[in-house]
Amino acid sequence: MLIPKIETKSYKEIKKYQEHRLQEVLVYLENNSGFYSELFKENKIDINKIRTLEDFRFIPVTTKDDLQARNQDFICVSKDKIIDYITTSGTLGDPITFVMTEKDLERLAYNECISFACADGSKNDIYQLMTTIDRRFMAGLAYFLGARKLGAGIVRVGNGMPELQWDTINRIFPTAFITVPSFLLKLIEWAEDNGIDYQSTSVKKAICIGEPLRNADFTLTTLGEKIKDKWDIHLYSTYASTEMGTAFTECSEGKGGHHHPELIIVEFLDDSNNPVPEGEAGEVTITTLGIEGMPLLRFKTGDICYHYNEPCKCGRNTKRLGPVIGRKKQMIKYKGTTIYPSALYDILDNIDEVENYIVEVYTNQIGTDEILIKIGCKTIPEDFEKKIKDRFRAKLRVAPQIKFEPIENIKKIKFSEDKRKSINFIDKR
């Protein structure tokens, strides 16, 4: 198992290492970034006085609004050094363009290589890639480059197409999937409908992306339990984003995604941009290390997580990221109760009759949040709406509006052709 030496060092050694790397980042940004050189001047920041991670408090945070408003000002290299152009998915707004140099692509490959290794990967694995590698998507490219650096095999199948996925499994004999976890249920359903013995395949594990797989206490979500009940493969949860160009991936202990301190500095901040202690949820805030094209400094991702500092049994001493509780912009204040969409998903995923769904949030006539859940079912049992609302009241103390719609109608919204990811949440506020 490949564990970089820095990840086995003590907390003090890791901190000292990151503070040394921080000096490099600050000098690079002052000399090459239109946005950050201006930020330093406007706030009278002398980068030579930023010596420790505690000194971060003197530097204002960067937000998604900054990236959208001044996208080009974040680019630090000339066009002749740019190898690849990428955009974010635009889940919470307009997509943001990112550029990558040759060095950045090497860093991306290294990140995914050690992330695969963290999830017990080796050169003996064959990964079946069930995400797109085109459409300006970073993740698919990262997985391909990472598997190549690891020396493992990879089959680029893309998303959807259960029949082609099963043809690939039977033809290539992959050992691992890279997939959105909910698609595994579709894969199982197709296998059962077509008489395929999926329990006897070569597949032993799945690297799961894009959807919550664990609760805050690291137990599996309803979605995770449903997969494991059907198919006992090892599920590894991951967390990453285009902006950070880095992944936090679980090891076999399943106790959170491991931080790679050679690639990224991570903070967990409250609404006033102060660090939160372990045991308190904070917004994941990152500073990238070793990026040439578009490095970021104290970038607030919008994702709310817990973090854990104690060493892991796997031998790594780095911070671990708990499951994403929710996105700050997606927080719903409903009848006095704070709710994140993931809490709604977990309840809906545990109701067998629910085939698919969309959660819509809008502002009502009195200016407060309202929730409408559109649900698709093959059949609607008697008093089914009451049953669903009772589930919500039991878990969350409140019940949203429910509307039943044809399964196909919801499917068209969830899998829109102009989106790279399936959609469960629509915010109309």
N, C-alpha and C positions, 0 to 999 in steps of 0.2 A: 504494500500500500504506500503510495507516494504522499508524504507529508512534508511540506517545505519546513526547513529548520526553524525559521522565524516563528512558525505557528506552535512550536513546542517550547519556546522560550518563556521566561517568567513575565508577569505583567509589567514589571519595571523595565525589562529589556525591550519588550515590544513597544512600550511607550517612548522610550529613548530613540528607538529606531524610527518610529513614525515622526517624531519631532525633527529628526535630521532630514527626513524626506520632505517634511512640510516646508523647510527652508528652500528647497529646490523648486517646489510648486509656486511659492510666493514670488520668487525671482522670475520664474518663467512667465507667470501671469502679468507681472508688472511690465515686462519687456514685450509681450506678444499679444495680450488680450486688450482689445479696445474697451470692453465692458469693465474688466477688473482694474485696469490702470486708472480709469476714470473714477471708479468706486473708491480706490485708495486715496486719490487726490481729494475728492469731495469730502471724505470723512477724516482727512488728515492722518491717515494710517501710515506709520513708518514701519515697513515690513521687517526691518532689522530688529525691531522691538518685539516682534511676534516670535517668541522662542519656545514656548511650551503649548501644549494642547489647551491649558487653562486660559492662555492669552487669546484663544479664539473669540472670547466674548467681546473683544474690541472690533471684530469684523462683522459687518451686517450679513444676514443670511441672503441667499439667492433663492428666488421662487420660480415656479412655472410661468408666472406672469412676466417675469423678467426675460425668460427664455423666449416667450412668444412675442413680446414687444420688441426685443433687440436680438433676434436670433443670429444675424450675421456678425454682430459685435463680439460674439463669444468665440468665433473661429480664430485660431491662433497661427494658422499656416497659410502659405500661398497656395493657389489652386494646383500648381504643378506637383505639390506634395500629397494632394488628396487622392486616395485610391478608391475609396468606397463612400457612397452617400446613403444615409439611413434616415428614416423618419420614425418618430414615436407613433403609437397606435392611435393617439388622439381620443382616448376614452373620455377624458374630462375637458376637452377643448380641441382647438386646431392642432394638427400634428406639428411637431418641431423637427427641423432638419438637423442631423448630426453628421459630421464628416470624420473619416478615419484615414490615417496615414498607414504606411507599411508597418511602422512600429506599433501602432494601435491595433492592427490586425494580429500581430504577433502576441501582444498583451492579451487580446481577446481569446486567442487559442490557448495560451497558458492558463488563463482563468478557468476556461471550461475543462481543460485537461485535469487540473487539480480538483475541480469540482466533481468530475466523473470519478476520480480516484477516491474522493471523500465518500461517494456513494458506492464504494466497493467495486469500482470499475477497474478493468485492466486491458492489456493489449489482446487478451483472449476473448473479449466481448465483441458481439456484433449488435450495434444499436439500430433499431428501426425508428427512423425519424418521422413522426406523425405531425410535424408542424411545417408551415411553408418556409422555404428558403429564399423565396423571391418577394415581390411586393414591398421592397425596401425594409424588410423585417430583419432586425439584428439577431434575434434568438436562433432562428434556423441556421444562419451563417455561423454563429458562435458554436453551436453543437457540432456542426460539420468540421470546423477547424479544430475544435477541442478533441474530438474523437481521432482525427488524423494525427494530432500531436501525441496523443496517448498511444497511438499505434493500433487502435482498435478498428474494426470494420464498421461501416455505416451504410444503411440503405435509405435513400432519400425518397420516401413514398409521398409525403405531404399529408394534409389533413383530410378527414372524411374518407369516403370510399371503402367501406368495410370489406367488400368483396376483394378489392386489390390488396388490402392489408392482410387478409387471410391467405391470399395467393402468395404473398411475400413471405409470410411466416412458414408456410409449407414448402416453399421453394428455397429460401435462404437460411432458415433455422436461426433467427436472431435470438440473442440471450436477453435483450433488454429493449424496452420501449422508451421513447421520449414523447410525451403526450399530455394533453389536457385530461385530467382524470375522469371527467364525466364521459369522455369518448370511450373509455374502457367498458362502460356499461353497454354502450351501443355495439361494441365489438363482441361482447359476450352474448347479447341478444341475437345478433346475426349468426353467431356460431350455433346457438341453441336452435334457431329456426332452420339451420341448414345441416344439422346432424354432425357438427364438428366437435371432437373431444378436446376442448381447449385446455383441460387440466394436464394433458399429456404432451404439450408442446415443449419446445426448447426454451421458451421465455421464462425467466426466473425473477425479473424485477422491472420496475417502471420508474423513470425519472418524471415526476409530475409537475406540471407548470400551470400557471394562470388561474388556478382555483384553489381555495383553502382545502387542505387535506387533514389538518389537525386543529383541535381546539386549543385554547390558551393553556390547558394543562397537559398538552401533547397527546391526549387521546385522539383517536381518529374521529373525524366528523362523520355525520350520517353517510355522506357520499363515500368516504374512505371505508366505512364499515360494510356498506353494500358491495363494494368491489371485493373486499377481503372475504366476505361470506360466500361469494360466487367463485372467486379465483384467488387462491392463496399464493400470490406473488408478493415480493417485497416492494413496498411503496416508499419512495424517497421524495420528500417535499423540498421544493426550492423556492427561492425568492430572488428576483433580479429586475432590472429595468434598463432601458436603453441609456438613460442619463448616467447611470453609474458604471455601465459596461463591466459589471462584476456580479457574480452570483453568490448567494448564501445557500449552501446545500447541506442537507442532513447527512450525517453518517449513519451507520447501522443502529446506533443508540436511539435515534429518533427523538432527540431532545432539542431541536432547533437547528437553524442553518448556521454553519460555521463562517466566521469572519476571516477574510484573507488580508492581514494587515499590510502585506507588501503591495496591495492593489488599491486599498481604500481606507480612509479614516472615517469612522462612523460615530455620530453623536445621536442622542435621543433627547429631544427638546420639548418643552411645554409651549403653551401659546405665547409666552413672553420670551421665548428663545433661550430659556435657562435649562441646563441639563436636569433630567429627572433621575432619581435614584433607581437602583435595581428593585424590581417589584412594582414599579409604577409605569404605566403606559406613556410612551412619548413618540413624537414624530421622528421618523428615521431621516437623518440629515447627513449628507455624505460629502467628502472631499476626495476627489479622484487622484491617484498617484500614478505617474508614468504615462499619462495620456498627452499626446501632442496636439491632436486636432481640435478638440473642444473640452479641455479640462474644466471641472466645476469646483467651486470653493463654497463650502457650507450650503449646499443645495438641499432645500427641504422637499422631500419626495412627496409629501402628502399622505404617506402610509403610517398608520399608528400601530406600534408593536411594543411588546415587552422585551427586555434583554436580560441575559444571564451571564454572569462573570466567572462562575466556578469552572475549573478545568473539567474537560469531558473524559470519560473512560477510554475514548479512542486514542488519547495521547495528545490531543490538541489543547492548548491553553488559551485560545482566543475567545473573544466574546461569541455568544450565540444569540441569534435572532429568533424570537418566538413567532408564531403564526401572525399574519397581518390581521388585526382586529377589524380594521376598516380603513377607508380613505377619508381624510379629514373633510374633503368637500362633499363626501357622500353621507356624512352623518345626518341622521334624521331626528328631529325633535318632535315626537308624536304623542299628543295628549299628556305632556309632561314627562315622557319616557325617552331617553336617548337610545337610538337603535342604529346599528350599522346593517347594511344589506345582507352581510354574511349570516346574521342571526335569522333573518327571514328565509334565506336559502336552506339553512340546515333543517328548519321545520318542514319546508315544502319537499325537500329531498327524502323525508322520512314518511311521506304519505304515498302509499303504493299506487293509488288511483291517479295521481298527478303525473301526466306524461311530460309536460313542459310548462314553462311559465315566464312571465315578464313582470318585473316590479317597476311601477311608475310612481314617481314622487312629484307633487306639484303644490303650489301655494293656493290655499282655499280663500274664500271671500273675506275671512277675518284676518288673513295674513299669516296663518300658521301652516305647518307642513301637513299634507294629506297623502295617504298611501293607497294606491290602487294596484291590486295584483290580478293580472290576467292569467287565467289557468286553462290549459288544454287537457282534456280527458277523453279516453275512448268511450267511457260511459260515466254518467253522473248519478251516483246513488241518491236515494232519498235522504233529505236533510244533510247533504254533503257540505253545503256552505256552512251550516251550523257546526258541523264536525271540525272543519278547517279553522273556523274562528275560535272554537273552544281550545284547539291546540295552541293557537297564538296566545290566547289569554293565559293558559296554563304556564307557558314558557316566558312570555314577555309582559304579561299583565294587560296588554292592549290587543285589539284585533283590527286589522286593516279592512278596507273594502275589498270585496271579491267579485270578479266578473269572469264568467266562463266563455271561452272563445274556441273556435275550431283549432285543432292541433296544427294544421297546416298554416293558418294565419300567423300563429305565434312563431312557428318555425321560420317563416319568411322574415320576420323582424329580428329574430335571434341570429340568423345566419345571413345577414345582408351582404350582397356581393361587393359592396364598397368598403367592408370592414374585414380586418385580418383575424379578429377574434370574435367568438360568439358573444352575444349581448344578453345579460340578465337584468340590467338596471338602466332605466331611462330617467334622467333628472330634468324635469320641466320647470323647476323653480326659477 
